[in-house]
């Protein structure tokens, strides 16, 4: 069962975790495109994997606008409707 992280821990690490995670789409010429897994981030920042996962999930909710989630659902729905053999 996950435990809640305290506000101080969240405030201290939320930006670093966001920058290191796979949650952001990015392209920077000459740099690797892959973000780090929660386990890799935890190892780098000296945190528990569960803490990183909890912080990342909260940051994703805060940083990714609702419209992006809704647009993604619409896009998936349209792809399903276009799939060969679908009515």
N, CA, C and O atoms as a Maestro MAE file, in Angstrom:
{
 s_m_m2io_version
 :::
 2.0.0
}

f_m_ct {
 s_m_title
 :::
 protein
 m_atom[348] {
  # First column is atom index #
  i_m_mmod_type
  r_m_x_coord
  r_m_y_coord
  r_m_z_coord
  i_m_residue_number
  s_m_chain_name
  s_m_pdb_residue_name
  s_m_pdb_atom_name
  i_m_atomic_number
  :::
  1 25 0.850 -1.167 0.000 1 A "UNK " " N  " 7
  2 3 0.000 0.000 0.000 1 A "UNK " " CA " 6
  3 2 0.900 1.236 0.000 1 A "UNK " " C  " 6
  4 15 1.756 1.369 0.875 1 A "UNK " " O  " 8
  5 25 0.720 2.156 -0.981 2 A "UNK " " N  " 7
  6 3 1.575 3.334 -1.013 2 A "UNK " " CA " 6
  7 2 1.299 4.268 0.159 2 A "UNK " " C  " 6
  8 15 0.173 4.365 0.646 2 A "UNK " " O  " 8
  9 25 2.336 4.944 0.596 3 A "UNK " " N  " 7
  10 3 2.198 5.948 1.645 3 A "UNK " " CA " 6
  11 2 2.301 7.319 1.001 3 A "UNK " " C  " 6
  12 15 2.964 7.490 -0.022 3 A "UNK " " O  " 8
  13 25 1.648 8.278 1.601 4 A "UNK " " N  " 7
  14 3 1.730 9.638 1.086 4 A "UNK " " CA " 6
  15 2 3.078 10.242 1.449 4 A "UNK " " C  " 6
  16 15 3.587 10.036 2.551 4 A "UNK " " O  " 8
  17 25 3.650 10.990 0.509 5 A "UNK " " N  " 7
  18 3 4.888 11.704 0.808 5 A "UNK " " CA " 6
  19 2 4.517 13.028 1.466 5 A "UNK " " C  " 6
  20 15 3.463 13.600 1.186 5 A "UNK " " O  " 8
  21 25 5.387 13.503 2.337 6 A "UNK " " N  " 7
  22 3 5.069 14.775 3.000 6 A "UNK " " CA " 6
  23 2 5.330 15.945 2.056 6 A "UNK " " C  " 6
  24 15 6.047 15.812 1.065 6 A "UNK " " O  " 8
  25 25 4.744 17.081 2.378 7 A "UNK " " N  " 7
  26 3 4.831 18.265 1.516 7 A "UNK " " CA " 6
  27 2 6.262 18.740 1.313 7 A "UNK " " C  " 6
  28 15 6.625 19.166 0.216 7 A "UNK " " O  " 8
  29 25 7.072 18.672 2.356 8 A "UNK " " N  " 7
  30 3 8.459 19.132 2.232 8 A "UNK " " CA " 6
  31 2 9.225 18.294 1.201 8 A "UNK " " C  " 6
  32 15 9.951 18.831 0.364 8 A "UNK " " O  " 8
  33 25 9.050 16.970 1.277 9 A "UNK " " N  " 7
  34 3 9.715 16.072 0.328 9 A "UNK " " CA " 6
  35 2 9.212 16.340 -1.090 9 A "UNK " " C  " 6
  36 15 10.000 16.403 -2.034 9 A "UNK " " O  " 8
  37 25 7.911 16.496 -1.228 10 A "UNK " " N  " 7
  38 3 7.324 16.788 -2.537 10 A "UNK " " CA " 6
  39 2 7.874 18.102 -3.103 10 A "UNK " " C  " 6
  40 15 8.321 18.147 -4.249 10 A "UNK " " O  " 8
  41 25 7.840 19.153 -2.308 11 A "UNK " " N  " 7
  42 3 8.299 20.468 -2.772 11 A "UNK " " CA " 6
  43 2 9.785 20.473 -3.118 11 A "UNK " " C  " 6
  44 15 10.217 21.195 -4.016 11 A "UNK " " O  " 8
  45 25 10.549 19.676 -2.412 12 A "UNK " " N  " 7
  46 3 11.990 19.639 -2.650 12 A "UNK " " CA " 6
  47 2 12.341 18.924 -3.962 12 A "UNK " " C  " 6
  48 15 13.281 19.321 -4.651 12 A "UNK " " O  " 8
  49 25 11.589 17.871 -4.306 13 A "UNK " " N  " 7
  50 3 11.989 17.013 -5.426 13 A "UNK " " CA " 6
  51 2 11.069 17.052 -6.645 13 A "UNK " " C  " 6
  52 15 11.424 16.471 -7.671 13 A "UNK " " O  " 8
  53 25 9.922 17.698 -6.589 14 A "UNK " " N  " 7
  54 3 8.963 17.580 -7.693 14 A "UNK " " CA " 6
  55 2 9.533 18.041 -9.040 14 A "UNK " " C  " 6
  56 15 9.314 17.374 -10.052 14 A "UNK " " O  " 8
  57 25 10.246 19.147 -9.075 15 A "UNK " " N  " 7
  58 3 10.798 19.640 -10.344 15 A "UNK " " CA " 6
  59 2 11.873 18.710 -10.898 15 A "UNK " " C  " 6
  60 15 11.910 18.456 -12.102 15 A "UNK " " O  " 8
  61 25 12.742 18.202 -10.035 16 A "UNK " " N  " 7
  62 3 13.795 17.286 -10.482 16 A "UNK " " CA " 6
  63 2 13.193 16.008 -11.041 16 A "UNK " " C  " 6
  64 15 13.625 15.519 -12.085 16 A "UNK " " O  " 8
  65 25 12.200 15.469 -10.355 17 A "UNK " " N  " 7
  66 3 11.569 14.231 -10.808 17 A "UNK " " CA " 6
  67 2 10.871 14.468 -12.143 17 A "UNK " " C  " 6
  68 15 10.957 13.631 -13.041 17 A "UNK " " O  " 8
  69 25 10.185 15.594 -12.282 18 A "UNK " " N  " 7
  70 3 9.509 15.919 -13.542 18 A "UNK " " CA " 6
  71 2 10.516 15.999 -14.696 18 A "UNK " " C  " 6
  72 15 10.270 15.472 -15.781 18 A "UNK " " O  " 8
  73 25 11.643 16.658 -14.451 19 A "UNK " " N  " 7
  74 3 12.649 16.820 -15.502 19 A "UNK " " CA " 6
  75 2 13.281 15.498 -15.909 19 A "UNK " " C  " 6
  76 15 13.651 15.318 -17.069 19 A "UNK " " O  " 8
  77 25 13.405 14.578 -14.971 20 A "UNK " " N  " 7
  78 3 14.076 13.304 -15.247 20 A "UNK " " CA " 6
  79 2 13.136 12.207 -15.756 20 A "UNK " " C  " 6
  80 15 13.599 11.195 -16.281 20 A "UNK " " O  " 8
  81 25 11.839 12.394 -15.607 21 A "UNK " " N  " 7
  82 3 10.893 11.313 -15.906 21 A "UNK " " CA " 6
  83 2 10.576 11.186 -17.389 21 A "UNK " " C  " 6
  84 15 10.934 12.041 -18.199 21 A "UNK " " O  " 8
  85 25 9.893 10.091 -17.722 22 A "UNK " " N  " 7
  86 3 9.429 9.854 -19.086 22 A "UNK " " CA " 6
  87 2 8.133 10.590 -19.383 22 A "UNK " " C  " 6
  88 15 7.630 10.509 -20.504 22 A "UNK " " O  " 8
  89 25 7.586 11.295 -18.425 23 A "UNK " " N  " 7
  90 3 6.272 11.923 -18.588 23 A "UNK " " CA " 6
  91 2 6.284 13.035 -19.624 23 A "UNK " " C  " 6
  92 15 5.257 13.316 -20.243 23 A "UNK " " O  " 8
  93 25 7.422 13.665 -19.818 24 A "UNK " " N  " 7
  94 3 7.502 14.785 -20.758 24 A "UNK " " CA " 6
  95 2 8.004 14.302 -22.108 24 A "UNK " " C  " 6
  96 15 8.959 13.529 -22.186 24 A "UNK " " O  " 8
  97 25 7.362 14.758 -23.159 25 A "UNK " " N  " 7
  98 3 7.854 14.507 -24.509 25 A "UNK " " CA " 6
  99 2 8.877 15.590 -24.796 25 A "UNK " " C  " 6
  100 15 8.611 16.769 -24.559 25 A "UNK " " O  " 8
  101 25 10.029 15.216 -25.297 26 A "UNK " " N  " 7
  102 3 11.033 16.238 -25.565 26 A "UNK " " CA " 6
  103 2 11.962 15.803 -26.696 26 A "UNK " " C  " 6
  104 15 12.162 14.614 -26.946 26 A "UNK " " O  " 8
  105 25 12.504 16.776 -27.347 27 A "UNK " " N  " 7
  106 3 13.517 16.521 -28.356 27 A "UNK " " CA " 6
  107 2 14.574 17.602 -28.240 27 A "UNK " " C  " 6
  108 15 14.314 18.784 -28.468 27 A "UNK " " O  " 8
  109 25 15.744 17.176 -27.888 28 A "UNK " " N  " 7
  110 3 16.873 18.088 -27.811 28 A "UNK " " CA " 6
  111 2 17.983 17.482 -28.666 28 A "UNK " " C  " 6
  112 15 18.524 16.435 -28.313 28 A "UNK " " O  " 8
  113 25 18.327 18.111 -29.766 29 A "UNK " " N  " 7
  114 3 19.365 17.555 -30.645 29 A "UNK " " CA " 6
  115 2 20.631 17.200 -29.877 29 A "UNK " " C  " 6
  116 15 21.132 17.977 -29.064 29 A "UNK " " O  " 8
  117 25 21.131 16.005 -30.159 30 A "UNK " " N  " 7
  118 3 22.371 15.557 -29.528 30 A "UNK " " CA " 6
  119 2 22.204 14.971 -28.142 30 A "UNK " " C  " 6
  120 15 23.191 14.567 -27.527 30 A "UNK " " O  " 8
  121 25 20.970 14.911 -27.627 31 A "UNK " " N  " 7
  122 3 20.751 14.348 -26.297 31 A "UNK " " CA " 6
  123 2 19.850 13.126 -26.396 31 A "UNK " " C  " 6
  124 15 19.035 13.007 -27.310 31 A "UNK " " O  " 8
  125 25 20.012 12.236 -25.453 32 A "UNK " " N  " 7
  126 3 19.163 11.052 -25.407 32 A "UNK " " CA " 6
  127 2 17.714 11.472 -25.177 32 A "UNK " " C  " 6
  128 15 17.452 12.433 -24.454 32 A "UNK " " O  " 8
  129 25 16.782 10.763 -25.783 33 A "UNK " " N  " 7
  130 3 15.378 11.126 -25.690 33 A "UNK " " CA " 6
  131 2 14.673 10.453 -24.513 33 A "UNK " " C  " 6
  132 15 13.589 10.884 -24.120 33 A "UNK " " O  " 8
  133 25 15.258 9.426 -23.958 34 A "UNK " " N  " 7
  134 3 14.599 8.653 -22.919 34 A "UNK " " CA " 6
  135 2 14.759 9.300 -21.555 34 A "UNK " " C  " 6
  136 15 15.864 9.664 -21.151 34 A "UNK " " O  " 8
  137 25 13.640 9.439 -20.849 35 A "UNK " " N  " 7
  138 3 13.705 9.842 -19.453 35 A "UNK " " CA " 6
  139 2 14.075 8.633 -18.611 35 A "UNK " " C  " 6
  140 15 14.204 7.521 -19.124 35 A "UNK " " O  " 8
  141 25 14.240 8.852 -17.350 36 A "UNK " " N  " 7
  142 3 14.619 7.768 -16.448 36 A "UNK " " CA " 6
  143 2 13.387 7.106 -15.847 36 A "UNK " " C  " 6
  144 15 12.330 7.725 -15.725 36 A "UNK " " O  " 8
  145 25 13.540 5.844 -15.475 37 A "UNK " " N  " 7
  146 3 12.461 5.139 -14.778 37 A "UNK " " CA " 6
  147 2 12.403 5.661 -13.339 37 A "UNK " " C  " 6
  148 15 13.327 6.331 -12.876 37 A "UNK " " O  " 8
  149 25 11.315 5.348 -12.642 38 A "UNK " " N  " 7
  150 3 11.199 5.764 -11.243 38 A "UNK " " CA " 6
  151 2 12.350 5.196 -10.411 38 A "UNK " " C  " 6
  152 15 12.885 5.872 -9.533 38 A "UNK " " O  " 8
  153 25 12.715 3.971 -10.692 39 A "UNK " " N  " 7
  154 3 13.817 3.339 -9.951 39 A "UNK " " CA " 6
  155 2 15.134 4.073 -10.206 39 A "UNK " " C  " 6
  156 15 15.906 4.296 -9.273 39 A "UNK " " O  " 8
  157 25 15.395 4.443 -11.443 40 A "UNK " " N  " 7
  158 3 16.627 5.167 -11.778 40 A "UNK " " CA " 6
  159 2 16.644 6.559 -11.144 40 A "UNK " " C  " 6
  160 15 17.680 7.022 -10.666 40 A "UNK " " O  " 8
  161 25 15.485 7.216 -11.147 41 A "UNK " " N  " 7
  162 3 15.394 8.533 -10.518 41 A "UNK " " CA " 6
  163 2 15.640 8.422 -9.021 41 A "UNK " " C  " 6
  164 15 16.370 9.228 -8.444 41 A "UNK " " O  " 8
  165 25 15.034 7.428 -8.399 42 A "UNK " " N  " 7
  166 3 15.210 7.221 -6.961 42 A "UNK " " CA " 6
  167 2 16.681 7.013 -6.619 42 A "UNK " " C  " 6
  168 15 17.190 7.580 -5.653 42 A "UNK " " O  " 8
  169 25 17.346 6.206 -7.411 43 A "UNK " " N  " 7
  170 3 18.769 5.937 -7.173 43 A "UNK " " CA " 6
  171 2 19.591 7.229 -7.315 43 A "UNK " " C  " 6
  172 15 20.491 7.493 -6.518 43 A "UNK " " O  " 8
  173 25 19.270 8.015 -8.326 44 A "UNK " " N  " 7
  174 3 20.014 9.252 -8.573 44 A "UNK " " CA " 6
  175 2 19.796 10.290 -7.467 44 A "UNK " " C  " 6
  176 15 20.729 10.995 -7.080 44 A "UNK " " O  " 8
  177 25 18.555 10.383 -6.957 45 A "UNK " " N  " 7
  178 3 18.224 11.406 -5.962 45 A "UNK " " CA " 6
  179 2 18.314 10.916 -4.522 45 A "UNK " " C  " 6
  180 15 18.141 11.702 -3.590 45 A "UNK " " O  " 8
  181 25 18.581 9.627 -4.329 46 A "UNK " " N  " 7
  182 3 18.682 9.091 -2.976 46 A "UNK " " CA " 6
  183 2 17.330 8.925 -2.286 46 A "UNK " " C  " 6
  184 15 17.221 9.077 -1.069 46 A "UNK " " O  " 8
  185 25 16.304 8.613 -3.071 47 A "UNK " " N  " 7
  186 3 14.958 8.417 -2.539 47 A "UNK " " CA " 6
  187 2 14.532 6.964 -2.716 47 A "UNK " " C  " 6
  188 15 15.214 6.185 -3.380 47 A "UNK " " O  " 8
  189 25 13.403 6.609 -2.118 48 A "UNK " " N  " 7
  190 3 12.809 5.301 -2.345 48 A "UNK " " CA " 6
  191 2 12.023 5.361 -3.649 48 A "UNK " " C  " 6
  192 15 11.473 6.403 -4.008 48 A "UNK " " O  " 8
  193 25 11.977 4.238 -4.349 49 A "UNK " " N  " 7
  194 3 11.235 4.183 -5.610 49 A "UNK " " CA " 6
  195 2 9.776 4.569 -5.402 49 A "UNK " " C  " 6
  196 15 9.196 5.267 -6.235 49 A "UNK " " O  " 8
  197 25 9.182 4.126 -4.307 50 A "UNK " " N  " 7
  198 3 7.777 4.430 -4.018 50 A "UNK " " CA " 6
  199 2 7.555 5.931 -3.845 50 A "UNK " " C  " 6
  200 15 6.517 6.459 -4.244 50 A "UNK " " O  " 8
  201 25 8.532 6.615 -3.249 51 A "UNK " " N  " 7
  202 3 8.427 8.066 -3.078 51 A "UNK " " CA " 6
  203 2 8.465 8.769 -4.435 51 A "UNK " " C  " 6
  204 15 7.692 9.693 -4.688 51 A "UNK " " O  " 8
  205 25 9.361 8.325 -5.291 52 A "UNK " " N  " 7
  206 3 9.466 8.919 -6.624 52 A "UNK " " CA " 6
  207 2 8.179 8.690 -7.409 52 A "UNK " " C  " 6
  208 15 7.680 9.602 -8.068 52 A "UNK " " O  " 8
  209 25 7.645 7.482 -7.338 53 A "UNK " " N  " 7
  210 3 6.406 7.172 -8.062 53 A "UNK " " CA " 6
  211 2 5.273 8.066 -7.593 53 A "UNK " " C  " 6
  212 15 4.530 8.606 -8.413 53 A "UNK " " O  " 8
  213 25 5.130 8.227 -6.289 54 A "UNK " " N  " 7
  214 3 4.066 9.062 -5.736 54 A "UNK " " CA " 6
  215 2 4.239 10.520 -6.177 54 A "UNK " " C  " 6
  216 15 3.276 11.158 -6.603 54 A "UNK " " O  " 8
  217 25 5.447 11.038 -6.076 55 A "UNK " " N  " 7
  218 3 5.705 12.422 -6.468 55 A "UNK " " CA " 6
  219 2 5.462 12.600 -7.968 55 A "UNK " " C  " 6
  220 15 4.840 13.578 -8.381 55 A "UNK " " O  " 8
  221 25 5.949 11.661 -8.784 56 A "UNK " " N  " 7
  222 3 5.773 11.767 -10.240 56 A "UNK " " CA " 6
  223 2 4.292 11.776 -10.617 56 A "UNK " " C  " 6
  224 15 3.874 12.550 -11.479 56 A "UNK " " O  " 8
  225 25 3.510 10.931 -9.983 57 A "UNK " " N  " 7
  226 3 2.082 10.876 -10.300 57 A "UNK " " CA " 6
  227 2 1.392 12.203 -9.968 57 A "UNK " " C  " 6
  228 15 0.559 12.683 -10.736 57 A "UNK " " O  " 8
  229 25 1.736 12.780 -8.841 58 A "UNK " " N  " 7
  230 3 1.141 14.064 -8.454 58 A "UNK " " CA " 6
  231 2 1.582 15.162 -9.420 58 A "UNK " " C  " 6
  232 15 0.770 15.983 -9.848 58 A "UNK " " O  " 8
  233 25 2.862 15.176 -9.760 59 A "UNK " " N  " 7
  234 3 3.387 16.193 -10.676 59 A "UNK " " CA " 6
  235 2 2.730 16.064 -12.047 59 A "UNK " " C  " 6
  236 15 2.401 17.075 -12.668 59 A "UNK " " O  " 8
  237 25 2.535 14.845 -12.524 60 A "UNK " " N  " 7
  238 3 1.881 14.660 -13.823 60 A "UNK " " CA " 6
  239 2 0.480 15.259 -13.806 60 A "UNK " " C  " 6
  240 15 0.070 15.906 -14.769 60 A "UNK " " O  " 8
  241 25 -0.246 15.049 -12.732 61 A "UNK " " N  " 7
  242 3 -1.598 15.595 -12.617 61 A "UNK " " CA " 6
  243 2 -1.547 17.116 -12.636 61 A "UNK " " C  " 6
  244 15 -2.390 17.760 -13.260 61 A "UNK " " O  " 8
  245 25 -0.565 17.687 -11.958 62 A "UNK " " N  " 7
  246 3 -0.446 19.142 -11.899 62 A "UNK " " CA " 6
  247 2 0.076 19.767 -13.189 62 A "UNK " " C  " 6
  248 15 -0.352 20.860 -13.561 62 A "UNK " " O  " 8
  249 25 0.988 19.094 -13.871 63 A "UNK " " N  " 7
  250 3 1.689 19.698 -15.003 63 A "UNK " " CA " 6
  251 2 1.034 19.443 -16.357 63 A "UNK " " C  " 6
  252 15 1.173 20.261 -17.267 63 A "UNK " " O  " 8
  253 25 0.326 18.333 -16.508 64 A "UNK " " N  " 7
  254 3 -0.264 18.015 -17.803 64 A "UNK " " CA " 6
  255 2 -1.697 18.520 -17.813 64 A "UNK " " C  " 6
  256 15 -2.519 18.052 -17.025 64 A "UNK " " O  " 8
  257 25 -2.012 19.463 -18.685 65 A "UNK " " N  " 7
  258 3 -3.358 20.033 -18.708 65 A "UNK " " CA " 6
  259 2 -4.416 18.981 -19.034 65 A "UNK " " C  " 6
  260 15 -4.162 18.034 -19.778 65 A "UNK " " O  " 8
  261 25 -5.585 19.162 -18.472 66 A "UNK " " N  " 7
  262 3 -6.699 18.247 -18.701 66 A "UNK " " CA " 6
  263 2 -6.991 18.107 -20.191 66 A "UNK " " C  " 6
  264 15 -7.350 17.022 -20.649 66 A "UNK " " O  " 8
  265 25 -6.845 19.182 -20.947 67 A "UNK " " N  " 7
  266 3 -7.121 19.143 -22.381 67 A "UNK " " CA " 6
  267 2 -6.254 18.114 -23.096 67 A "UNK " " C  " 6
  268 15 -6.707 17.476 -24.047 67 A "UNK " " O  " 8
  269 25 -5.018 17.950 -22.649 68 A "UNK " " N  " 7
  270 3 -4.124 16.968 -23.276 68 A "UNK " " CA " 6
  271 2 -4.637 15.551 -23.067 68 A "UNK " " C  " 6
  272 15 -4.586 14.730 -23.982 68 A "UNK " " O  " 8
  273 25 -5.133 15.259 -21.866 69 A "UNK " " N  " 7
  274 3 -5.715 13.949 -21.609 69 A "UNK " " CA " 6
  275 2 -6.946 13.735 -22.476 69 A "UNK " " C  " 6
  276 15 -7.118 12.665 -23.060 69 A "UNK " " O  " 8
  277 25 -7.801 14.744 -22.563 70 A "UNK " " N  " 7
  278 3 -9.028 14.628 -23.349 70 A "UNK " " CA " 6
  279 2 -8.707 14.497 -24.838 70 A "UNK " " C  " 6
  280 15 -9.338 13.705 -25.538 70 A "UNK " " O  " 8
  281 25 -7.739 15.260 -25.322 71 A "UNK " " N  " 7
  282 3 -7.331 15.147 -26.719 71 A "UNK " " CA " 6
  283 2 -6.805 13.750 -27.024 71 A "UNK " " C  " 6
  284 15 -7.102 13.186 -28.077 71 A "UNK " " O  " 8
  285 25 -6.031 13.198 -26.113 72 A "UNK " " N  " 7
  286 3 -5.486 11.856 -26.313 72 A "UNK " " CA " 6
  287 2 -6.606 10.829 -26.412 72 A "UNK " " C  " 6
  288 15 -6.544 9.922 -27.242 72 A "UNK " " O  " 8
  289 25 -7.621 10.964 -25.576 73 A "UNK " " N  " 7
  290 3 -8.757 10.040 -25.637 73 A "UNK " " CA " 6
  291 2 -9.486 10.175 -26.971 73 A "UNK " " C  " 6
  292 15 -9.880 9.171 -27.564 73 A "UNK " " O  " 8
  293 25 -9.666 11.390 -27.441 74 A "UNK " " N  " 7
  294 3 -10.327 11.614 -28.733 74 A "UNK " " CA " 6
  295 2 -9.512 11.004 -29.875 74 A "UNK " " C  " 6
  296 15 -10.071 10.377 -30.775 74 A "UNK " " O  " 8
  297 25 -8.214 11.186 -29.834 75 A "UNK " " N  " 7
  298 3 -7.336 10.642 -30.872 75 A "UNK " " CA " 6
  299 2 -7.424 9.123 -30.894 75 A "UNK " " C  " 6
  300 15 -7.528 8.520 -31.962 75 A "UNK " " O  " 8
  301 25 -7.383 8.497 -29.710 76 A "UNK " " N  " 7
  302 3 -7.483 7.035 -29.652 76 A "UNK " " CA " 6
  303 2 -8.832 6.556 -30.180 76 A "UNK " " C  " 6
  304 15 -8.903 5.550 -30.886 76 A "UNK " " O  " 8
  305 25 -9.885 7.266 -29.843 77 A "UNK " " N  " 7
  306 3 -11.222 6.905 -30.318 77 A "UNK " " CA " 6
  307 2 -11.299 6.982 -31.838 77 A "UNK " " C  " 6
  308 15 -11.862 6.089 -32.472 77 A "UNK " " O  " 8
  309 25 -10.739 8.039 -32.432 78 A "UNK " " N  " 7
  310 3 -10.746 8.189 -33.878 78 A "UNK " " CA " 6
  311 2 -9.930 7.089 -34.558 78 A "UNK " " C  " 6
  312 15 -10.331 6.576 -35.602 78 A "UNK " " O  " 8
  313 25 -8.800 6.730 -33.979 79 A "UNK " " N  " 7
  314 3 -7.984 5.642 -34.538 79 A "UNK " " CA " 6
  315 2 -8.744 4.331 -34.507 79 A "UNK " " C  " 6
  316 15 -8.672 3.552 -35.457 79 A "UNK " " O  " 8
  317 25 -9.463 4.076 -33.443 80 A "UNK " " N  " 7
  318 3 -10.235 2.848 -33.319 80 A "UNK " " CA " 6
  319 2 -11.312 2.804 -34.398 80 A "UNK " " C  " 6
  320 15 -11.531 1.761 -35.014 80 A "UNK " " O  " 8
  321 25 -11.975 3.914 -34.627 81 A "UNK " " N  " 7
  322 3 -13.039 3.977 -35.625 81 A "UNK " " CA " 6
  323 2 -12.499 3.761 -37.037 81 A "UNK " " C  " 6
  324 15 -13.214 3.242 -37.894 81 A "UNK " " O  " 8
  325 25 -11.242 4.152 -37.296 82 A "UNK " " N  " 7
  326 3 -10.640 4.018 -38.620 82 A "UNK " " CA " 6
  327 2 -10.008 2.660 -38.849 82 A "UNK " " C  " 6
  328 15 -9.655 2.331 -39.982 82 A "UNK " " O  " 8
  329 25 -9.859 1.867 -37.808 83 A "UNK " " N  " 7
  330 3 -9.119 0.600 -37.932 83 A "UNK " " CA " 6
  331 2 -9.754 -0.288 -39.004 83 A "UNK " " C  " 6
  332 15 -10.979 -0.359 -39.108 83 A "UNK " " O  " 8
  333 25 -8.918 -0.966 -39.800 84 A "UNK " " N  " 7
  334 3 -9.448 -1.844 -40.845 84 A "UNK " " CA " 6
  335 2 -10.364 -2.911 -40.244 84 A "UNK " " C  " 6
  336 15 -10.072 -3.482 -39.193 84 A "UNK " " O  " 8
  337 25 -11.449 -3.161 -40.918 85 A "UNK " " N  " 7
  338 3 -12.374 -4.200 -40.466 85 A "UNK " " CA " 6
  339 2 -13.364 -3.736 -39.409 85 A "UNK " " C  " 6
  340 15 -14.232 -4.505 -38.997 85 A "UNK " " O  " 8
  341 25 -13.247 -2.504 -38.969 86 A "UNK " " N  " 7
  342 3 -14.181 -1.976 -37.960 86 A "UNK " " CA " 6
  343 2 -15.354 -1.320 -38.655 86 A "UNK " " C  " 6
  344 15 -15.198 -0.706 -39.711 86 A "UNK " " O  " 8
  345 25 -16.489 -1.446 -38.082 87 A "UNK " " N  " 7
  346 3 -17.716 -0.852 -38.653 87 A "UNK " " CA " 6
  347 2 -17.879 0.566 -38.191 87 A "UNK " " C  " 6
  348 15 -18.847 1.229 -38.563 87 A "UNK " " O  " 8
  :::
 }
 m_bond[347] {
  # First column is bond index #
  i_m_from
  i_m_to
  i_m_order
  :::
  1 1 2 1
  2 2 3 1
  3 3 4 2
  4 3 5 1
  5 5 6 1
  6 6 7 1
  7 7 8 2
  8 7 9 1
  9 9 10 1
  10 10 11 1
  11 11 12 2
  12 11 13 1
  13 13 14 1
  14 14 15 1
  15 15 16 2
  16 15 17 1
  17 17 18 1
  18 18 19 1
  19 19 20 2
  20 19 21 1
  21 21 22 1
  22 22 23 1
  23 23 24 2
  24 23 25 1
  25 25 26 1
  26 26 27 1
  27 27 28 2
  28 27 29 1
  29 29 30 1
  30 30 31 1
  31 31 32 2
  32 31 33 1
  33 33 34 1
  34 34 35 1
  35 35 36 2
  36 35 37 1
  37 37 38 1
  38 38 39 1
  39 39 40 2
  40 39 41 1
  41 41 42 1
  42 42 43 1
  43 43 44 2
  44 43 45 1
  45 45 46 1
  46 46 47 1
  47 47 48 2
  48 47 49 1
  49 49 50 1
  50 50 51 1
  51 51 52 2
  52 51 53 1
  53 53 54 1
  54 54 55 1
  55 55 56 2
  56 55 57 1
  57 57 58 1
  58 58 59 1
  59 59 60 2
  60 59 61 1
  61 61 62 1
  62 62 63 1
  63 63 64 2
  64 63 65 1
  65 65 66 1
  66 66 67 1
  67 67 68 2
  68 67 69 1
  69 69 70 1
  70 70 71 1
  71 71 72 2
  72 71 73 1
  73 73 74 1
  74 74 75 1
  75 75 76 2
  76 75 77 1
  77 77 78 1
  78 78 79 1
  79 79 80 2
  80 79 81 1
  81 81 82 1
  82 82 83 1
  83 83 84 2
  84 83 85 1
  85 85 86 1
  86 86 87 1
  87 87 88 2
  88 87 89 1
  89 89 90 1
  90 90 91 1
  91 91 92 2
  92 91 93 1
  93 93 94 1
  94 94 95 1
  95 95 96 2
  96 95 97 1
  97 97 98 1
  98 98 99 1
  99 99 100 2
  100 99 101 1
  101 101 102 1
  102 102 103 1
  103 103 104 2
  104 103 105 1
  105 105 106 1
  106 106 107 1
  107 107 108 2
  108 107 109 1
  109 109 110 1
  110 110 111 1
  111 111 112 2
  112 111 113 1
  113 113 114 1
  114 114 115 1
  115 115 116 2
  116 115 117 1
  117 117 118 1
  118 118 119 1
  119 119 120 2
  120 119 121 1
  121 121 122 1
  122 122 123 1
  123 123 124 2
  124 123 125 1
  125 125 126 1
  126 126 127 1
  127 127 128 2
  128 127 129 1
  129 129 130 1
  130 130 131 1
  131 131 132 2
  132 131 133 1
  133 133 134 1
  134 134 135 1
  135 135 136 2
  136 135 137 1
  137 137 138 1
  138 138 139 1
  139 139 140 2
  140 139 141 1
  141 141 142 1
  142 142 143 1
  143 143 144 2
  144 143 145 1
  145 145 146 1
  146 146 147 1
  147 147 148 2
  148 147 149 1
  149 149 150 1
  150 150 151 1
  151 151 152 2
  152 151 153 1
  153 153 154 1
  154 154 155 1
  155 155 156 2
  156 155 157 1
  157 157 158 1
  158 158 159 1
  159 159 160 2
  160 159 161 1
  161 161 162 1
  162 162 163 1
  163 163 164 2
  164 163 165 1
  165 165 166 1
  166 166 167 1
  167 167 168 2
  168 167 169 1
  169 169 170 1
  170 170 171 1
  171 171 172 2
  172 171 173 1
  173 173 174 1
  174 174 175 1
  175 175 176 2
  176 175 177 1
  177 177 178 1
  178 178 179 1
  179 179 180 2
  180 179 181 1
  181 181 182 1
  182 182 183 1
  183 183 184 2
  184 183 185 1
  185 185 186 1
  186 186 187 1
  187 187 188 2
  188 187 189 1
  189 189 190 1
  190 190 191 1
  191 191 192 2
  192 191 193 1
  193 193 194 1
  194 194 195 1
  195 195 196 2
  196 195 197 1
  197 197 198 1
  198 198 199 1
  199 199 200 2
  200 199 201 1
  201 201 202 1
  202 202 203 1
  203 203 204 2
  204 203 205 1
  205 205 206 1
  206 206 207 1
  207 207 208 2
  208 207 209 1
  209 209 210 1
  210 210 211 1
  211 211 212 2
  212 211 213 1
  213 213 214 1
  214 214 215 1
  215 215 216 2
  216 215 217 1
  217 217 218 1
  218 218 219 1
  219 219 220 2
  220 219 221 1
  221 221 222 1
  222 222 223 1
  223 223 224 2
  224 223 225 1
  225 225 226 1
  226 226 227 1
  227 227 228 2
  228 227 229 1
  229 229 230 1
  230 230 231 1
  231 231 232 2
  232 231 233 1
  233 233 234 1
  234 234 235 1
  235 235 236 2
  236 235 237 1
  237 237 238 1
  238 238 239 1
  239 239 240 2
  240 239 241 1
  241 241 242 1
  242 242 243 1
  243 243 244 2
  244 243 245 1
  245 245 246 1
  246 246 247 1
  247 247 248 2
  248 247 249 1
  249 249 250 1
  250 250 251 1
  251 251 252 2
  252 251 253 1
  253 253 254 1
  254 254 255 1
  255 255 256 2
  256 255 257 1
  257 257 258 1
  258 258 259 1
  259 259 260 2
  260 259 261 1
  261 261 262 1
  262 262 263 1
  263 263 264 2
  264 263 265 1
  265 265 266 1
  266 266 267 1
  267 267 268 2
  268 267 269 1
  269 269 270 1
  270 270 271 1
  271 271 272 2
  272 271 273 1
  273 273 274 1
  274 274 275 1
  275 275 276 2
  276 275 277 1
  277 277 278 1
  278 278 279 1
  279 279 280 2
  280 279 281 1
  281 281 282 1
  282 282 283 1
  283 283 284 2
  284 283 285 1
  285 285 286 1
  286 286 287 1
  287 287 288 2
  288 287 289 1
  289 289 290 1
  290 290 291 1
  291 291 292 2
  292 291 293 1
  293 293 294 1
  294 294 295 1
  295 295 296 2
  296 295 297 1
  297 297 298 1
  298 298 299 1
  299 299 300 2
  300 299 301 1
  301 301 302 1
  302 302 303 1
  303 303 304 2
  304 303 305 1
  305 305 306 1
  306 306 307 1
  307 307 308 2
  308 307 309 1
  309 309 310 1
  310 310 311 1
  311 311 312 2
  312 311 313 1
  313 313 314 1
  314 314 315 1
  315 315 316 2
  316 315 317 1
  317 317 318 1
  318 318 319 1
  319 319 320 2
  320 319 321 1
  321 321 322 1
  322 322 323 1
  323 323 324 2
  324 323 325 1
  325 325 326 1
  326 326 327 1
  327 327 328 2
  328 327 329 1
  329 329 330 1
  330 330 331 1
  331 331 332 2
  332 331 333 1
  333 333 334 1
  334 334 335 1
  335 335 336 2
  336 335 337 1
  337 337 338 1
  338 338 339 1
  339 339 340 2
  340 339 341 1
  341 341 342 1
  342 342 343 1
  343 343 344 2
  344 343 345 1
  345 345 346 1
  346 346 347 1
  347 347 348 2
  :::
 }
}
